[in-house]
Amino acid sequence: MPKMKTKRAAAKRFTLTGTGKIKRNKANLRHILTKKDQARKNKLGKSALVSSADFRRTIKLLQG
C-alpha cells in the first residue's frame, strides 16, 4: 500500500506549533477594505488557532 499524501492545500494554510496546536490565518482581509475600520483590519492580520471542533479534521489533512 502506498504512503498517504499530505493535502497540499491544507499544508499551505495551516502550520503546527511547538505545543501541537494548529495555527491559521483569518479571512476577510483580501478586498473591500475601505468599509472596515483600522482596528478590525489589524485584528484580521494576526493569526489564530484552529478551534477544537475542527482540530481532528485539520490534523487528518496535515498528516496525510
N, CA and C atoms as an extended XYZ file, in Angstrom:
192
Properties=species:S:1:pos:R:3:atomname:S:1:resname:S:1:resid:I:1 pbc="F F F"
N         0.844       -1.184        0.000 N   MET     1
C         0.000        0.000        0.000 CA  MET     1
C         0.892        1.251        0.000 C   MET     1
N         0.605        2.229       -0.880 N   PRO     2
C         1.463        3.413       -0.946 CA  PRO     2
C         1.290        4.332        0.258 C   PRO     2
N         2.243        5.213        0.411 N   LYS     3
C         2.175        6.178        1.508 CA  LYS     3
C         1.013        7.131        1.301 C   LYS     3
N         0.444        7.617        2.420 N   MET     4
C        -0.612        8.617        2.348 CA  MET     4
C         0.035        9.972        2.088 C   MET     4
N        -0.553       10.750        1.202 N   LYS     5
C        -0.005       12.059        0.876 CA  LYS     5
C        -0.684       13.139        1.719 C   LYS     5
N         0.082       14.135        2.123 N   THR     6
C        -0.458       15.307        2.809 CA  THR     6
C        -1.277       16.104        1.813 C   THR     6
N        -2.412       16.640        2.250 N   LYS     7
C        -3.205       17.521        1.399 CA  LYS     7
C        -2.455       18.835        1.261 C   LYS     7
N        -1.983       19.158        0.069 N   ARG     8
C        -1.115       20.309       -0.133 CA  ARG     8
C        -1.839       21.620        0.136 C   ARG     8
N        -3.126       21.675       -0.144 N   ALA     9
C        -3.890       22.900        0.124 CA  ALA     9
C        -3.912       23.199        1.623 C   ALA     9
N        -4.046       22.146        2.426 N   ALA    10
C        -4.056       22.326        3.881 CA  ALA    10
C        -2.666       22.688        4.385 C   ALA    10
N        -1.639       22.097        3.809 N   ALA    11
C        -0.273       22.372        4.246 CA  ALA    11
C         0.108       23.824        4.009 C   ALA    11
N        -0.472       24.446        2.981 N   LYS    12
C        -0.182       25.841        2.686 CA  LYS    12
C        -0.939       26.786        3.615 C   LYS    12
N        -2.018       26.327        4.215 N   ARG    13
C        -2.865       27.189        5.031 CA  ARG    13
C        -2.639       27.052        6.533 C   ARG    13
N        -2.177       25.905        6.976 N   PHE    14
C        -2.034       25.639        8.409 CA  PHE    14
C        -0.595       25.302        8.756 C   PHE    14
N        -0.185       25.669        9.981 N   THR    15
C         1.125       25.272       10.484 CA  THR    15
C         0.964       24.731       11.893 C   THR    15
N         1.749       23.741       12.220 N   LEU    16
C         1.736       23.169       13.564 CA  LEU    16
C         2.646       23.984       14.463 C   LEU    16
N         2.191       24.285       15.676 N   THR    17
C         3.022       24.987       16.641 CA  THR    17
C         3.852       23.974       17.422 C   THR    17
N         4.758       24.466       18.234 N   GLY    18
C         5.601       23.579       19.020 CA  GLY    18
C         4.838       22.803       20.067 C   GLY    18
N         3.711       23.350       20.522 N   THR    19
C         2.911       22.677       21.551 CA  THR    19
C         1.850       21.764       20.955 C   THR    19
N         1.809       21.644       19.620 N   GLY    20
C         0.874       20.718       18.982 CA  GLY    20
C        -0.439       21.333       18.564 C   GLY    20
N        -0.574       22.653       18.685 N   LYS    21
C        -1.784       23.315       18.209 CA  LYS    21
C        -1.609       23.648       16.737 C   LYS    21
N        -2.704       24.039       16.093 N   ILE    22
C        -2.652       24.368       14.672 CA  ILE    22
C        -2.956       25.849       14.502 C   ILE    22
N        -2.048       26.541       13.807 N   LYS    23
C        -2.191       27.966       13.576 CA  LYS    23
C        -2.786       28.198       12.199 C   LYS    23
N        -3.628       29.217       12.082 N   ARG    24
C        -4.273       29.540       10.808 CA  ARG    24
C        -4.324       31.055       10.643 C   ARG    24
N        -4.569       31.497        9.418 N   ASN    25
C        -4.770       32.912        9.147 CA  ASN    25
C        -6.259       33.213        9.145 C   ASN    25
N        -6.608       34.465        9.433 N   LYS    26
C        -8.007       34.871        9.443 CA  LYS    26
C        -8.445       35.302        8.052 C   LYS    26
N        -9.734       35.186        7.792 N   ALA    27
C       -10.300       35.551        6.492 CA  ALA    27
C       -10.714       37.020        6.482 C   ALA    27
N       -11.158       37.494        5.330 N   ASN    28
C       -11.740       38.828        5.127 CA  ASN    28
C       -10.731       39.964        5.133 C   ASN    28
N        -9.523       39.722        4.654 N   LEU    29
C        -8.541       40.811        4.565 CA  LEU    29
C        -8.014       40.952        3.129 C   LEU    29
N        -8.736       40.450        2.149 N   ARG    30
C        -8.254       40.465        0.770 CA  ARG    30
C        -8.765       41.665       -0.027 C   ARG    30
N       -10.038       41.997        0.116 N   HIS    31
C       -10.598       43.103       -0.660 CA  HIS    31
C       -11.761       43.716        0.109 C   HIS    31
N       -12.335       44.792       -0.439 N   ILE    32
C       -13.384       45.591        0.220 CA  ILE    32
C       -12.885       46.036        1.602 C   ILE    32
N       -11.717       46.659        1.605 N   LEU    33
C       -11.106       47.061        2.871 CA  LEU    33
C       -11.499       48.467        3.305 C   LEU    33
N       -12.127       49.234        2.421 N   THR    34
C       -12.425       50.628        2.746 CA  THR    34
C       -13.509       50.748        3.807 C   THR    34
N       -14.426       49.813        3.847 N   LYS    35
C       -15.506       49.910        4.836 CA  LYS    35
C       -15.134       49.289        6.192 C   LYS    35
N       -13.984       48.627        6.267 N   LYS    36
C       -13.539       48.020        7.527 CA  LYS    36
C       -12.637       49.007        8.261 C   LYS    36
N       -12.888       49.197        9.557 N   ASP    37
C       -12.065       50.156       10.292 CA  ASP    37
C       -10.692       49.562       10.598 C   ASP    37
N        -9.770       50.447       10.974 N   GLN    38
C        -8.370       50.055       11.117 CA  GLN    38
C        -8.178       49.011       12.211 C   GLN    38
N        -8.912       49.117       13.299 N   ALA    39
C        -8.778       48.144       14.392 CA  ALA    39
C        -9.175       46.746       13.926 C   ALA    39
N       -10.245       46.682       13.139 N   ARG    40
C       -10.696       45.388       12.615 CA  ARG    40
C        -9.656       44.790       11.675 C   ARG    40
N        -9.062       45.629       10.814 N   LYS    41
C        -8.051       45.133        9.875 CA  LYS    41
C        -6.796       44.675       10.609 C   LYS    41
N        -6.439       45.365       11.671 N   ASN    42
C        -5.280       44.951       12.462 CA  ASN    42
C        -5.518       43.591       13.101 C   ASN    42
N        -6.719       43.372       13.620 N   LYS    43
C        -7.043       42.084       14.250 CA  LYS    43
C        -7.082       40.958       13.220 C   LYS    43
N        -7.570       41.250       12.012 N   LEU    44
C        -7.635       40.232       10.969 CA  LEU    44
C        -6.243       39.854       10.466 C   LEU    44
N        -5.285       40.742       10.632 N   GLY    45
C        -3.939       40.468       10.176 CA  GLY    45
C        -3.186       39.496       11.056 C   GLY    45
N        -3.625       39.338       12.286 N   LYS    46
C        -2.955       38.421       13.212 CA  LYS    46
C        -3.459       36.997       13.002 C   LYS    46
N        -2.637       36.036       13.350 N   SER    47
C        -3.032       34.639       13.180 CA  SER    47
C        -3.883       34.175       14.360 C   SER    47
N        -4.562       33.051       14.166 N   ALA    48
C        -5.421       32.479       15.198 CA  ALA    48
C        -5.165       30.975       15.261 C   ALA    48
N        -5.762       30.330       16.250 N   LEU    49
C        -5.645       28.881       16.384 CA  LEU    49
C        -6.913       28.211       15.870 C   LEU    49
N        -6.763       27.029       15.315 N   VAL    50
C        -7.911       26.247       14.854 CA  VAL    50
C        -8.721       25.818       16.071 C   VAL    50
N       -10.034       25.923       15.983 N   SER    51
C       -10.895       25.582       17.110 CA  SER    51
C       -10.864       24.085       17.396 C   SER    51
N       -11.261       23.727       18.591 N   SER    52
C       -11.244       22.318       18.992 CA  SER    52
C       -12.218       21.489       18.159 C   SER    52
N       -13.296       22.106       17.654 N   ALA    53
C       -14.268       21.389       16.836 CA  ALA    53
C       -13.671       20.970       15.493 C   ALA    53
N       -12.749       21.763       14.953 N   ASP    54
C       -12.157       21.467       13.652 CA  ASP    54
C       -10.782       20.832       13.755 C   ASP    54
N       -10.271       20.646       14.956 N   PHE    55
C        -8.895       20.210       15.151 CA  PHE    55
C        -8.634       18.837       14.546 C   PHE    55
N        -9.470       17.862       14.838 N   ARG    56
C        -9.233       16.495       14.363 CA  ARG    56
C        -9.283       16.409       12.836 C   ARG    56
N       -10.223       17.128       12.236 N   ARG    57
C       -10.353       17.120       10.781 CA  ARG    57
C        -9.122       17.749       10.124 C   ARG    57
N        -8.629       18.833       10.717 N   THR    58
C        -7.465       19.522       10.162 CA  THR    58
C        -6.201       18.688       10.317 C   THR    58
N        -6.062       18.029       11.453 N   ILE    59
C        -4.889       17.171       11.692 CA  ILE    59
C        -4.847       16.035       10.688 C   ILE    59
N        -5.994       15.486       10.319 N   LYS    60
C        -6.052       14.407        9.315 CA  LYS    60
C        -5.564       14.900        7.960 C   LYS    60
N        -5.921       16.138        7.614 N   LEU    61
C        -5.490       16.689        6.344 CA  LEU    61
C        -3.987       16.885        6.316 C   LEU    61
N        -3.407       17.284        7.446 N   LEU    62
C        -1.982       17.560        7.501 CA  LEU    62
C        -1.151       16.289        7.585 C   LEU    62
N        -1.656       15.271        8.239 N   GLN    63
C        -0.876       14.061        8.416 CA  GLN    63
C        -0.889       13.165        7.183 C   GLN    63
N        -1.954       13.264        6.400 N   GLY    64
C        -1.999       12.510        5.160 CA  GLY    64
C        -2.314       11.077        5.298 C   GLY    64
